[in-house]
Amino acid sequence: MGWKRDKNLIAERFGRDELPGFLHKEFEASGDESVILEKNGEIYMEKGRGKLVISNVLEDFTDIIMVDKSEKSLANEIKNVCTLDGRAISINLMLKFRVFNSDHFSKNLMCERDKVFLSDVWDQMMSDVVCGRILPKLQKKSANELAGPEFAEKARSSIEDEIKKKFKTWGLLLTSLYAKFSVPDGACEAVAETCATAQSKRTDLTEDDNIEDLEKERMQREVEMELQKKQTQKDMADALEAMELKDIQEKKKKLKEGAAKDEERQKLIEGLQNLRKAKEITERKFYKKELSEEAFQHMMEDFEKRIIEIETKLGRKK
C-alpha cells in the first residue's frame, strides 16, 4: 500500500481495522516518508523508505501513521498587530521546518487528529506561540521601534527562539525563519506631514485654536487605538478558543487510552480463561489415554508458560 496524499499533508493516521489484509498488512514508504506503528498511543516500530510487511497475528498494534519528513515551507501574514502608540503593523513570516522526532510529533501535535496539514501547524503556532507569547511583547513597542532595522532583528531573533522551543515539543525542527515588520504605506510619512503642517501653522493660530486642534487629534488617536484593541481582543479570543479545543482533544485522548487499556486487559483475561479450559481438556484426554505421556508433558509445559506470561501482564496492568 502506497501513501496517496495531498502536497500539504504532513501525516495521516490509519486504524488497524481500516487497512486491507487479513493475515498481514503491507506498506510502502517513498522519499522522506516513514511508516510508524503505534499501540495505544505509544510508538514501538518505525521504518523509513521501502516496503514493510506486518503480520496481523504476530504484531500487536492499534494504529499506523504515515509521516512525510521532508522540509516544509510556511508563509503567511499576521495583520493588525496593535502597537503601543495605537498603530497597526503587519508581520510577514516565512519559515521552513521538518518532522524530526516521531514520538513528540505523534503525542504533542498529532494527538487525536487523523491528519496533520500545514495549515494545522500554522493555526497551532498562532494559538500557542504568536498570540500567547510574541504579540504581548510587540504590543509594548511603538511602530517606529518595530520598523527600525536594529530592533526588527532583535524581534526576529526572539520570534525564532519562541517558535524553535515550541516546535521542539511538537517533534519539529525549525530550519529557517524570515520575519519582516511592515507599517502601512504612507502611515509614517502622513504622521510626520501632519506634525510639520501643524508646526508651520502654529504662528497663525491663536492659543484656543491650538488647543482645539490638539484635542481633535487626541480624540482621533483614541478612536483608532480603541478599534485596534478590539481587533486584538478578537484575535486573542480566537487563540483562546483554539487552546480550549486542544484541552478537549487531550482529554479525549486520555479517555481513549483508558478504554484501550481496559479492552486489552479484558482480552488477556479471556485468553487466560481459554488457556485454562484447554489445559483441562488436555488433562482429561491424557487420563482417557488419548494422548501419550510425552505429548501431554510437552503441552502442559507450553500451557503453564503461556498462563504465567498472561498473569504477569495482568499484574502489571492493575
Secondary structure, DSSP 8 states (H G I E B T S, - for coil): -B----TTEEEEEEEGGGS--SSEEEEEE-TTEEEEEEETTEEEEEE-SEEEEEETTT---SEEEEEE-S-EEEEEEEEEEE-TTS-EEEEEEEEEEEE--HHHIIIIIITT-SEEEHHHHHHHHIIIIIIIIIHHHHTTS-HHHHHSHHHHHHHHHHHHHHHHHHHHHTTEEEEEEEEEEE--TTHHHHHHHHHHHHHHTGGGS-HHHHHHHHHHHHHHHHHHHHHHHHHHHHHHHHHHHHHHHHHHHHHHHHHHHHHHHHHHHHHHHHHHHHHHHHHHHHHHHHHTT-S-HHHHHHHHHHHHHHHHHHHHHHHHT-
